Amino acid sequence: MHTVTSKDGTPISVDRFGEGPPLVLIEGALNDLATTVPLGTLLSSRFTVFAYDRRGRGASGDVQPYSVDREIEDLDAVLAETGEPPYVFGNCSGGALVLEAAARGREFAALALYEPPYSLPEDRSLPARYSARLESFIAEGRRGDALELFMKGCADLTDEAVTQVRSSPMWAGLETLAPTLRYDDALMGDCSLPVERLSKVRTPTLVIDGGDSLPWARNGVQALADVLPNGRRHSMPGHTHLLVPDAVAPLLVDFFTGTRV
């Protein structure tokens, strides 16, 4: 573990391990290194893995104000450590973050993305005043309410599923990460696909979805793969939005080493 410094002075915590060409892992909403490192460990025999905590998470800092450009500068600080354009895997909103970086001219060897949460207008819309309510809950210290708003209104979890998560040991950790939901909201906006920007991203890209994920998520993955000039989709039968490292790792090895997926 070590720290790199973003352009605005934010310390970003990075875990580097393994041997081989560089591979950067970018976590999604409500994730930190605890959920990222297990996948990296499976890949460390083939790649030098750079797993990092996005700002506001884990040991990373959180200099204000937030902006997507500043978060891309955080990624720049990690990229400076890799020595060459790396492979990148982005989970959920982490996939959207690396696409925004690519659209702004950052160079990558190849990208693999697991269900970036884009959706088509006919498939899904966020609740009324979602962003304002999320900001208000966090400002008032109502982290549990912010989590429920995200889980029900953005992730489409049922009331029963949210109740189960709220009564589980993981809830306290999720409340710690809840303020970063504002950052994912700023990154994703209304979750529509930014066609004009992403159609300029020519990096070879594999877009992965779970065969049992919600229809809006699967349709969004197909739409994204269609927009990217060098994008293709791979659907994993029996899987959902919940990433399973043992299942995803072989796909990444095959794709990044040139074996057709």
Secondary structure, DSSP 8 states (H G I E B T S, - for coil): -EEEE-TTS-EEEEEEEESSSEEEEE--TT--HHHHHHHHHHHTTTSEEEEE--TTSTT----SS--HHHHHHHHHHHHTTTSS--EEEEETHHHHHHHHHHHTT---SEEEEE------TTT----TTHHHHHHHHHHTT-HHHHHHHHHHHTS---HHHHHHHHTSTTHHHHHHHGGGHHHHHHHHTT----HHHHTT--S-EEEEEETTS-HHHHHHHHHHHHHSTTEEEEEETT--SS--HHHHHHHHHHHHTT---
